[in-house]
Structures are given as C-alpha cells and as structure tokens.
Amino acid sequence: MAGTIAAFHLSAYNRVLLLDSGSVGSGATGVGAGIASPILARKGNPTYRSREALDSLEQLCDVLSLPEQSSRPLIRPAFDTKQISYYQRAASNHPDLAKWIEPGDLSERFPSVRAPLGALEVFRGRVINLPTFATALTRNATTSGCELREHTSLTSWSAKGDEVVVTIRTSNGKKESNTQDESIACRRLVLALGAGYRHFEELARLNLHPIKGQTIRASCPSILRKTPNITGPGYLAFDGDSLVLGSTFTHGVFDTEPTASATQQILDLVVPIVPDVAHATSFEATAGTRVTVPGTRLPMIGPISHSSLVNIFTGLGAKGLLMGSLIGSELDRYLRDPENIPEIMRPSVRRPASG
Ligand SMILES: Cc1cc2nc3c(=O)[nH]c(=O)nc-3n(C[C@H](O)[C@H](O)[C@H](O)COP(=O)(O)OP(=O)(O)OC[C@H]3O[C@@H](n4cnc5c(N)ncnc54)[C@H](O)[C@@H]3O)c2cc1C
C-alpha cells in the first residue's frame, strides 16, 4: 500500500519506477480487511489527524473511481461499563464522527448483533478492499507514466552525490538461477518494503516492530445480509459477497503462515457478537505482518541518513488506509524538504534494551 500510494502521488510530477518483489497488493495489503475507522477501539478517541486522513482517503477513492461503498454502518460494541462511558464521551465530543446507540435501539436495528451494553456507530468509517485499492493506485500511476516492475527486488543501494544507485533483481521464473540483475541511477529512493525492511542492516536498526496478524475470508450467508460492519477486538467486515473476520496480534513475528489456532481465536471473538457467523462457509485464512513504530504508533517517513535521497515510508500499522492516505497527500512536500515532516514521524533507531 505505501509503495502504491507513493507512486500515485509522485508520478504526477516525476518519473517513477515502482518495484515489487512480489506483486502489487500482496504483503500485509493482501491480508487486511480494509476497515477505515477514524475512532480507536479502546477509548473511542479519534485517530491521528482523523478528519484530514478521512478527507485524503475519500479524495483518493473519488479519483480512483472506486465503487461506491454500501451504506452498511460501522459499529463498535462496548464491552464493559468503562467502555460505555468512553464511547458516550466520544459521541458527545465528536458528533461528526460517531453516535452512541442504546442497547434497545441496537437490537431493533441490527437483530443479528449481540451487543447488550450498546455500541458506537462510526460515521464516515468505510470498508475498502485493500488489494483493489493498491491496484487502482498503481493503474492510475502508470497512466501518469510510472513504470511498474513486479517480481523485481531491490537488493542494495548507495547514495553518491545527488543520485542513488540501486541494484535490482528480476525473477523470470520459479528457478533461482532464472534471475537478472541490473543497476539503476535515480534521484530519490522511497523504501516502502513493509516487513521486507528486516533484510537490510541499515533498516533493521530502525525503531520498527512486526506484528503478525491473521484474517479469515468466508462466503457470506444470506442471514447476515443486514448485519453492519463491526469493529473491536474481533471484527467482521463485508467485502462484496465475502465476509472478512479478524484478527490476531502476535508481536515480534515475521512468519506469515496462517494457523488453525489463530482461526479459532478469531471465531471466539466474533461469534459471540454475531452468532450467525457460524453459518458462513468456505473459510480461507491468510496472515501478514503489520509494521508498527513502538512509542508513537504512527507511520515512519523520511530520510534514513544525512542524505535526503533515501527515504523510508512504513509503520502504517493496522491503519494502512487512513495513515497511508494522509502521508500520501503530504509526501511530495516531505520529500522536497524533510523539515516539513512532523518530528514524531521522522525515522528513529531502536533504543537498546535496558539492563
Ligand atoms: C491481519 C491484518 C489486518 C489488517 N486490517 C486492516 C484494516 O482493516 N484496515 C487497514 O487500513 N489496515 C489494515 N491492516 C494494515 C494494512 O494491511 C497495512 O498497514 C498496510 O497494508 C501496510 O502496507 P505496506 O505497503 O507498508 O506493507 P505491505 O503491504 O506488506 O507491502 C510491502 C511490499 O513491499 C514488497 N517488498 C518487500 N521487500 C522488497 C524488496 N526488497 N524489493 C521490492 N519489493 C519489496 C513486498 O512484496 C510488498 O508488496 C491490516 C493488517 C493485517 C496484517
């Protein structure tokens, strides 16, 4: 997602080459449910610059002519009395973002949902298929002249003077010997590698942290047709005729193998809220790595050395759509002058463990 957002914005004024060691829409982007919620789960606080992020996302969706979202609401059930007060406060402080729904109203509007304490209805929240989003960004970028090379990995780079020389390796088939290496000189490099940062010494020292997550796709039983999108510790999102159920959070892990125990964990979170999910069929689990920035929980963007030619764009965490769109809208400004990057998002290195 980060790479395609960058390519989309930068190709309007620059010659851009977009590389992907796999294909566009893979990585974490191929796993997420695609929920964009401007309200955080636990206390109902708004996400970082939530309204600007929503505006950026909506503008992107308009330009990309992504299909109009269904009018299915997005709700966050409350799980205890503390959360009721947090969510009621959120509704009263941010009436443009959310509204509190009393338990009686909720069961009348959404009979398939069990939320006996009530819920927060999040306005402007939406669900967008992440690979469709990334593919549409790429298509638009290529229309503006961006060149896309899939199955092509960045293997190294070196900044000299006012250019960066990158080496890339293209796989022409399944055999390891069937590869082709090439060097390319460019004016600027944007590293949007997701979990791929770990393969480069210069990036592995950055304050980044992987969190493995799993989702399940299933076909939607007709009984759930009128169910809202639900977010919280467990979530349920509608994507066309499919349901996406999520998700798990396993810290410090890069492997992306889905597991049966994570599937069970997800069902244990979702089925108590929407019991009819038990009627869904054709379950398919996938897992990926969210890259996060400990301490800030915000994206990381900016130069990784004294030279401003080599930049990282990562740390989208679980809020890829909102954070990615927000950073994308300011990326050109950030790259032209790193002083424009809010300090809290500038690259920082990991602190050594104490003791
Ligand atoms: C379980 C789960 C649920 C999620 N749910 C949501 C959600 O509901 N809403 C939301 O907004 N976000 C969600 N997210 C988060 C979202 O998926 C991520 O924030 C976002 O996709 C990250 O995008 P990225 O481009 O940084 O990384 P990735 O999508 O991982 O992309 C990295 C890309 O870099 C490529 N690459 C790596 N190394 C190299 C190299 N050396 N050379 C060339 N290419 C390379 C990879 O092939 C890959 O395509 C979820 C994530 C997970 C794991």
The ligand as an SDF file (V2000), in Angstrom:
LIG
                    3D

 53 58  0  0  0  0  0  0  0  0999 V2000
   -4.3420   -9.0480    9.8220 C   0  0  0  0  0  0  0  0  0  0  0  0
   -4.2950   -7.6460    9.3390 C   0  0  0  0  0  0  0  0  0  0  0  0
   -5.4430   -6.8960    9.2910 C   0  0  0  0  0  0  0  0  0  0  0  0
   -5.4130   -5.5750    8.8490 C   0  0  0  0  0  0  0  0  0  0  0  0
   -6.5790   -4.8770    8.7530 N   0  0  0  0  0  0  0  0  0  0  0  0
   -6.5500   -3.6120    8.2660 C   0  0  0  0  0  0  0  0  0  0  0  0
   -7.7420   -2.8840    8.0900 C   0  0  0  0  0  0  0  0  0  0  0  0
   -8.8420   -3.3810    8.3390 O   0  0  0  0  0  0  0  0  0  0  0  0
   -7.6560   -1.5970    7.6500 N   0  0  0  0  0  0  0  0  0  0  0  0
   -6.4620   -1.0060    7.3540 C   0  0  0  0  0  0  0  0  0  0  0  0
   -6.4580    0.1570    6.9570 O   0  0  0  0  0  0  0  0  0  0  0  0
   -5.3170   -1.6790    7.5030 N   0  0  0  0  0  0  0  0  0  0  0  0
   -5.3390   -2.9630    7.9410 C   0  0  0  0  0  0  0  0  0  0  0  0
   -4.1840   -3.6540    8.1090 N   0  0  0  0  0  0  0  0  0  0  0  0
   -2.9180   -2.9390    7.9070 C   0  0  0  0  0  0  0  0  0  0  0  0
   -2.5370   -2.8010    6.4540 C   0  0  0  0  0  0  0  0  0  0  0  0
   -2.6870   -4.0430    5.8300 O   0  0  0  0  0  0  0  0  0  0  0  0
   -1.1080   -2.3170    6.4160 C   0  0  0  0  0  0  0  0  0  0  0  0
   -0.9510   -1.1440    7.1970 O   0  0  0  0  0  0  0  0  0  0  0  0
   -0.6520   -1.9660    5.0190 C   0  0  0  0  0  0  0  0  0  0  0  0
   -1.1290   -2.8960    4.0920 O   0  0  0  0  0  0  0  0  0  0  0  0
    0.8620   -1.9200    5.0020 C   0  0  0  0  0  0  0  0  0  0  0  0
    1.2810   -1.6040    3.7090 O   0  0  0  0  0  0  0  0  0  0  0  0
    2.8180   -1.5730    3.3640 P   0  0  0  0  0  0  0  0  0  0  0  0
    2.9140   -1.1390    1.9470 O   0  0  0  0  0  0  0  0  0  0  0  0
    3.5760   -0.7990    4.3770 O   0  0  0  0  0  0  0  0  0  0  0  0
    3.3170   -3.0900    3.5150 O   0  0  0  0  0  0  0  0  0  0  0  0
    2.9850   -4.3660    2.6230 P   0  0  0  0  0  0  0  0  0  0  0  0
    1.5780   -4.3930    2.2040 O   0  0  0  0  0  0  0  0  0  0  0  0
    3.4980   -5.5420    3.3810 O   0  0  0  0  0  0  0  0  0  0  0  0
    3.8250   -4.1450    1.3040 O   0  0  0  0  0  0  0  0  0  0  0  0
    5.2180   -4.2590    1.2500 C   0  0  0  0  0  0  0  0  0  0  0  0
    5.5740   -4.5730   -0.1840 C   0  0  0  0  0  0  0  0  0  0  0  0
    6.9720   -4.4570   -0.3320 O   0  0  0  0  0  0  0  0  0  0  0  0
    7.4150   -5.5110   -1.1780 C   0  0  0  0  0  0  0  0  0  0  0  0
    8.8410   -5.7250   -0.8800 N   0  0  0  0  0  0  0  0  0  0  0  0
    9.3900   -6.1360    0.2780 C   0  0  0  0  0  0  0  0  0  0  0  0
   10.7430   -6.1750    0.1590 N   0  0  0  0  0  0  0  0  0  0  0  0
   11.0280   -5.7660   -1.1000 C   0  0  0  0  0  0  0  0  0  0  0  0
   12.2570   -5.5890   -1.8380 C   0  0  0  0  0  0  0  0  0  0  0  0
   13.4590   -5.8180   -1.3020 N   0  0  0  0  0  0  0  0  0  0  0  0
   12.1730   -5.1680   -3.1310 N   0  0  0  0  0  0  0  0  0  0  0  0
   10.9410   -4.9070   -3.7100 C   0  0  0  0  0  0  0  0  0  0  0  0
    9.7710   -5.0670   -3.0580 N   0  0  0  0  0  0  0  0  0  0  0  0
    9.8190   -5.4790   -1.7630 C   0  0  0  0  0  0  0  0  0  0  0  0
    6.5220   -6.7020   -0.8210 C   0  0  0  0  0  0  0  0  0  0  0  0
    6.4400   -7.6200   -1.9010 O   0  0  0  0  0  0  0  0  0  0  0  0
    5.1690   -6.0000   -0.5810 C   0  0  0  0  0  0  0  0  0  0  0  0
    4.3830   -5.9560   -1.7340 O   0  0  0  0  0  0  0  0  0  0  0  0
   -4.1770   -4.9910    8.4960 C   0  0  0  0  0  0  0  0  0  0  0  0
   -3.0020   -5.7490    8.5190 C   0  0  0  0  0  0  0  0  0  0  0  0
   -3.0610   -7.0730    8.9330 C   0  0  0  0  0  0  0  0  0  0  0  0
   -1.7920   -7.8900    8.9240 C   0  0  0  0  0  0  0  0  0  0  0  0
  1  2  1  0
  2  3  1  0
  2 52  2  0
  3  4  2  0
  4  5  1  0
  4 50  1  0
  5  6  2  0
  6  7  1  0
  6 13  1  0
  7  8  2  0
  7  9  1  0
  9 10  1  0
 10 11  2  0
 10 12  1  0
 12 13  2  0
 13 14  1  0
 14 15  1  0
 14 50  1  0
 15 16  1  0
 16 17  1  0
 16 18  1  0
 18 19  1  0
 18 20  1  0
 20 21  1  0
 20 22  1  0
 22 23  1  0
 23 24  1  0
 24 25  2  0
 24 26  1  0
 24 27  1  0
 27 28  1  0
 28 29  2  0
 28 30  1  0
 28 31  1  0
 31 32  1  0
 32 33  1  0
 33 34  1  0
 33 48  1  0
 34 35  1  0
 35 36  1  0
 35 46  1  0
 36 37  1  0
 36 45  1  0
 37 38  2  0
 38 39  1  0
 39 40  1  0
 39 45  2  0
 40 41  1  0
 40 42  2  0
 42 43  1  0
 43 44  2  0
 44 45  1  0
 46 47  1  0
 46 48  1  0
 48 49  1  0
 50 51  2  0
 51 52  1  0
 52 53  1  0
M  END
$$$$
